[in-house]
Amino acid sequence: MEYDIIERMAEVAAAELDFDVKLSMTAKLISDAFAFDQCAVYIREGRAGGFILKAFEGEAKSRIEEYGEEEGLPGLVRRTGDCAEVRGKGPEDTVWEGRTDRGLSGFGYALALPVTDKENLLGVLYLKARQDPGISPSKKKALTTSALLIASIIKYREMKESSLKALCELKDVKARLINSEKLMSLGDMAATLAHEIKNPLMSIGGFALRLKKKLGGDSPHAKEVDLMIHEVGRIEKIMNGIVRSLEQTIDLRLDDFTDILDDAAGLFEEEIGALGIKVVRRYHEGPLPVVADREQMKIAFDNIIANALQSMEKGGEGGTLELETGAVDGTAIARITDSGGGINPDYIGHIFNPFFTTKKHGTGLGLPITNSIVMRHKGMIEIDNKAGVGVSFTIKLPHAGYKRTCKE
């Protein structure tokens, strides 16, 4: 009989089932096979290294949801590293060998076995009966084996979670590598374009200035010439901005992430007012220190805010621009959210590709440049897109003021 239960538990442990389902099935198998009135599986996910109930079968009387690391029989098992057996006490007695355990109330027999992988205590298999069931050495051995099978279920879950985490990290590294290759291509392309455009642009600008002098201020064509000079200057600024943004050297200094975002948003105050857009600020209380190149990060924020305003301008009904900063563990966060209808899901995977744009007069360089700047700050960008509603861009940088604890 003992071997049958072990075989059946091994089948459950090997099955592709949910973790909680596996533990519940093993608790029922043990309770039925050994005639215990209560069978509980605790694992070490409780407070300060304690135990939390993960599977339960049998009477609900004196059911304890969680034990501290020194509490009850589970605490005794943790301290000794061996099983703890209680027999011959009164049914209402909750003290055993000087240790109080409320879970003993109403039971005349209890057995707590360590669930271990030989190196670490993973949990406790806690069995109770109203009367002493007379556990023979062979049954106790089978129960010890059952505890080992429970340990294998717990370890399998840990390995599976670790594998999934590693897979996610691998995908992230792959995505970053692809982005890096794109940005390298973008840098080469931008340098080539800047070189090729510079000379003819200077010629056009020079001839436009000479033409303005010849025509004089009273000429009916003076406005067109002024517009030509202005637009040539604008192209020069765009090209200089692209080249500066893609340079490998950045001037890193300790700065306030919130102040950088607010400074960038201030450049759009006039446009925001003209469009009737409401700005909601939810800033981190106190300084939010990061090591950053302020001007480069402002370019990154400018590109995102400009896109947000353009998306809300299309709606023609104002909108809401949310600016938020905060900190989570070792990460400083700046989030920009708009109500401009979001990004077409078909395009979301391409928005960081150089020269990809859905705008009539767009260059498709704004977001790739933003991504380049953030990556060179050892940060990352996350996108929360709600098609038909709006989009959030979250920039995460290392928190310069964060101190890790010994436990991390």
N, C-alpha and C positions, 0 to 999 in steps of 0.2 A: 504493500500500500504506500509506504514512504517513497519508494522508487517511482510509483505512478505519479504522485504529486510533483516530484522533482521534474519528471519528464514533461508534464503538462505546463509547469512554470517555465521551463526552458523554451517551450514552443511559444509561450506568450512573450518572453523576453526577446525572441528572434523575430517576432511578427512586426510588420510595418503598421504599427498602431500609434495613436497619440500617447504621449508620456503618461498623462493622468489616467487614461483608459487602462494602460498596462498595469499601473500600480493598483488600481481598483480591482482588476481581475485577479492579480496575485493575492490581494488581501482576502478576497472571497474564497479562492482556492485553499488558502491556509486555514481560514476559519472553518470551512466545511470539512476539510480532511482531518483536522486535529480536534474538532469539537470544542473550540474556544467560544466563549460568549462575546468576546470583543477582540477584534484584530485591527491594529492601527499601524500605519507606516508614517514615520516622521523623517523629514530630511532637514539638513542644516541650512535652512534659509530664514531662520528666525532672527530675533533681535540679538545682537552682540554674540553671534556664534551659537545661538540656541537652536531649537528644533520647532518646525512648523508641521502641522498635520496635512498630509497630502493624499492619503487614502484611508478609508474607514469601512469596516464591515461589522455588523452585529448590534448589540444593545447600545443605545445612546447614553445610558446612565454613566455619569462621571466621565463624559467625553471631554478631553482637554484639547483645545485648538493649538496651543503653543506652550512650549517649555523654554525657560531660560537655560543657559549653558550649565548652570549648577542646580537646576531644579529637578525634583522627582527622580524616578528611576532612569530616565534618559540622561540626566546630569551625572548620575552614578556611573553609567556605562561610559560616558565621555571621559570621566576622571580615571576609571580603572582600565578601560580598553577591553573589558570582558563583559560577559552577560551578567545580568542581575536577576536573581530568582527570589520570589517572595511566596512563602507558604506558612500555614499554621497560625495565621493572625485572625483577629475578629473581623467580620465583614465590614464594620463601620470604622475600623482603625485606618488612619491615613498616614501613619508614621512607621517607617521601617529603617532600622539601624540608625536612628536619629535623623533620618531624612524624611521630610514631609512631602507627600504626593497625593494631591486631591483626587487623582485618577484611580487610586486604590479603593476608594469608598464603594462598598457594595460587592466587593470581590474578595474571595478567600485565597486566590492564587494569581500570581502575575509573573511573567517572564519577559525581560527586555534583552534583545540581542543586538549587538553592534552590526550595522550595515557598513562594511568597510571594503576598500580596495587593497587591503594589506598595508597601505601607507597612510591613508587618511580616513577619518571617520566621516562617512557621508550621511548617516542617519541612524535610526533605531527602529527595529521591528518590535512592537509592544503588544503582547498577548495577555489576555485576562480571562479568568473563569470564576464563576461563583463558588465552585468547589474544586479542590485539587484533582485535576484530570489524570494524574499519575503518568507523567511524561517519562517514558523509558529512554535509556541512552541512545537507542537507535532512532527514536522520534526526535530527540534533541539534536542529534547529528543531522537529521533531515531538515530540521528547522534552521540549523546553522547554514546548511547548503542553500536553503530558501533565501536567507538573508544575503548570501553571496550573489544569488541571481538577481535580487532587488538592486544590489550594488551595480551589477552589470547593466541594468536598465538605466540607472542614474548616470553611469559613466557614458553609456551610448548617447544619451541626450546631450551631455556635455561635449562629446566629440562631434556630434552632428551640428550643434550650435557653433562650435569652433570652426568647423569646416565651412559653414554658411558665412560666417564672419570673414574667413580667409578669402572665400570666393568673392564677396562684396568688395573687399579691399583690393583684390586682383583686378576686378572690373574697374574700380576707381583709378588704379594705377594705369590701366590700359587707356582709359578715357583721357587721363592727364597726358599720357605719352602722345596720343593722337592730337590733343590740343597743342602740345609743344611743337609737334611737327608742322601743324597748320600755322602756328605763330612764327616759326622760323621762316616758312615760305612767305608769310605776310611781311616779315621784316625785310627780306631780300627784295620782295616786289615793291615795297614802299620806298626803299632806298633807290631802286632803279627808276621808279616813277618820279621821285623828287629830283633826281639828277637830270632826267630827260625833260621834265617840265620847266625846271628852273631857268634855263637860258632863254627859251622862247617867251616865257612869262615876263622876264626882265625886259626883253625887247618890246613886248606889247605895252608894259607899264611905262617904259621910257618914251615910246612914240605917243602914247596917250597924253603924257604930261607936256610934250612939245606941241601937240595939237591944241591943247587947252590954251597954251600961251599965245599961239598964233590966232586962234579964234577970238580970244578976248572974252571978258565976262558978259558982254552984251549980245553975244551970238545966240541965235535960237537953238543951236546944237550944244550949247554949254552943258545943259543938264545931262544929255546922253554921254558926253565925254566924262563928266564927273561920275556918272554911274559906272562907266567902264573902268575908271581908276579905282573906284571903291570895290568893284567886283574882283579886279586883279589883286588888290590888297587882301581881300577875303580868301582867295585861293591860296595866296602865300601863307596866310595864317593857318589854313587847314593843313597844308602840306608840312609846315613846320611843326604843327601839333602832332601829326601822325608820326613824323620822324622822331620827335622827342619822346613820344609815348612808347616807341619800340626800341629805344636805346637800351642797352644792357645795364648801364650804370644808373642807379637810383640813389638819391640822397636820403638815407634813412636816419630819422631822428625820433626821439620820444615825443609823442603828440597825443592829443585827446581825440578819439574817434568820433565822439558826438560833435565836437566843435568843427571837425573837418566836414562832416555831413551838413551841419547847419550852415557853414560858410558856403558850401557848394549850392545849397538850396537858395541862399540869399541872392544869388545871381539871377534867379528866375522870378523874383518878386513882382516885377512889372508885368511880365507875361502871365503869371498866375492870376494877378488882379484883373487883367484884361479879359481873360478867359472865364472869370467867375468861378475859379476852382477853390475849394475849401482845403486848407492844409491842417492836418492833425499831427501834432508832435507828441510822441511818447518817448521821452529820452531817459537814459540811464541816470539814476540819481548819483550825482558826484562825477568826478573825472572817470573816463574810460580809456586808460593808457594803452597805446599801441606803438610799435616802432614802424614808422611809415614815412614815405615821401609825400608831404602834404599836397603839393601841386599835382603829382601824379594821381593820388587818390581822388582829388577834386575832379580831375578829368574823368576818372572812372564813374564817379557819382553823377557828373554832368551828363554823360552819355545816357545813363539810365533815366535820370529825371527828364531829360529832353524827350526821350521816347515816350515816357509816361504822359507828358503834357500833350504831345502830338496825338496819342491814342485817345485822350479825353477830348481834344479839340474836334476830332471827327464826329463825336456824338452831338456836339453843339449845345449841350445842356450842363456845362460846367463839369463837376465831378469832385472827387475827393482824392487828395494825395496824402498818404500816411507816411510819416518819417519816424522810424523807431530805432532805438539803440538799446543794447543790454549786454549781459555777460552770462555765459553758462560754463562753469568750470574754468578751463583754460582758454576759452574762446571769447573774443569780443565780436559782437554782432551789430551790423547796421542793416536795416530792412527798409526798402522803399516799395510801397504798394499803391497801385492806382485802380481806378474804377473804369478803365477805358475799354472793357470788353474782353480783355485777355488776348492770348496768341492762338492762332489757328493750330490745333493739335498736329496738323500735317507739317507745320513749319518748326515746331518746338525743337526738333533735333538738329536744326540747321542754323539757328540764330547766332551761334558763335563762329560760323564759317565765314572767312573773309569774302566780302563782296556779295554776300547773300542779303537781299533786301526785298521787302514787299512795298516799299515807298516809291512813289513816282520819281522823286528827285533824290533818293537816298544813295549813299555810297556803299552801305553794307560793311562799314569798318568800325562803327561805334562800339558795338558789343564785343567784337573780337579784340579791339584795343583794350576795352575794360577788362576782359578776361586775362589778357596779357599782363596788365598792371597788377591785378589781384594775385595772379600766380607768382609773379616776381616778388610779391610781399609774403610768399609762403601761405597764401590764403586760398579760399575757394568761394565759388558763387553757387547758390542754390536757387532754383526757380520753383515757385508754387503757382501754377497756371490754372485759372478757373475760366474756361472758355465761356464767353458771354457775360462775364462779370468783371474780371480784372486779373492782374498778375502781380506777384511779389518777387522782387529780387533781393536775396539775402547775401550780403558779403560778410565772410567770416575771416578774421585775422587772429593770430596768436595774441592773447591778452598779456601785455607786458607787466602788469602788476599782479599776476596770479602766482600764488605759491602753492606747490603741490605738497600734500601731506605724506607722511611715511607709508600710509596704507595704499596710496595710489600707485 
